[in-house]
């Protein structure tokens, strides 16, 4: 028979292992494309910031260890300034943990950025955008988020060709898009030298093909939340050791996955897409904000 002392030791060991194991939830969006409201159309009655706000608020009450992230292109493609001001206010109200700068964030020109985006409380990130002294956009290259005792390094990248599409329309933004691999290596090395990094998340506006290339070339990235190509993966993919995911377009789905972390090492994951359906109640404050 097992002695009392041995039983106690085994219980202590089990409790110790449990204390070292943590679940980190991530909710993510991409390519909202300036779509503010659920279309309530018969073919695909999905999406809407009024639905997303309700879902996120309810989710956070039950899952406090959650990051809310966006990989970019939340503004409209064609530069609808009135609409996009409302989208900025809506994103502000939802308290995102980090938001990548996508090419569509330049769709209203530099004056819009200076008067609206720079005044926003959204924690933007842009890892491969370098600005000159004359640039009117000043965005951190990284965000280090601390949650449940974990240090999460969040970086974000943008595609050079997509960015140049808008810079040709509106003139020089005094910004240079650098090679994402070079930029990410440099930022990761600097972050590691300054503090402990447990998980690395990349918010990408490059498109799936380039995301896959990054996963094969950079072994320090744990998760790539993609965008731009507007893929929709019901379950996250794994390339080498990197988890890659996208949740489609127009805010129809909110992505979710959970990372199981033991001793600061990612050991398991699972994921799903959550439809923003009509059955989700409307957030009244969000409806008022959009209606203004």
FENPEDA-V165851 format. One record per backbone hydrogen bond with DSSP energy under -1.0 kcal/mol. NH is the residue of the N-H (numbers start at 1). CO is the residue of the C=O. Records with the same first field share a line. If there is no record, write none. Layout:
NH=CO, CO
This chain:
7=3
8=4
9=5
10=6
11=7
12=8
13=9
14=10
15=11
16=12
17=13
18=14
19=15
20=16
22=261
24=259
25=65
26=257
27=67
28=255
29=69
31=72
33=73
34=74
35=32
46=44
47=276
49=36
52=48
53=49
55=51
56=52
57=53
58=54
59=55
60=56
61=57
63=59
66=64
67=25
69=27
70=98
71=29
81=79
84=80
85=81
86=82
87=83
88=84
89=85
90=86
91=87
92=88
93=89
95=92
97=68
98=68
99=123
100=70
101=125
105=102
106=103
107=104
109=106
113=109
114=110
115=111
116=112
117=112
118=113
120=117
124=122
125=99
126=140
127=156
130=176
132=174
135=132
143=154
145=152
147=150
150=147
152=145
153=199
154=143
155=201
157=203
163=159
164=160
165=161
167=163
168=164
170=166
171=167
176=130
178=128
183=179
184=180
185=181
186=182
187=183
188=184
189=185
190=186
191=187
192=188
193=189
194=190
195=191
198=151
199=151
201=153
202=223
203=155
204=225
205=157
211=207
212=208
213=209
214=210
215=211
216=212
217=213
218=214
222=200
223=200
224=243
225=202
226=245
229=227
233=246
237=244
239=242
242=239
243=222
244=237
245=224
248=231
250=31
252=249
254=274
255=28
256=272
257=26
258=270
259=24
260=268
261=22
262=265
263=20
265=262
267=260
268=260
270=258
272=256
274=254
276=252
277=275
280=277
283=50
287=283
288=284
289=285
290=286
291=287
292=288
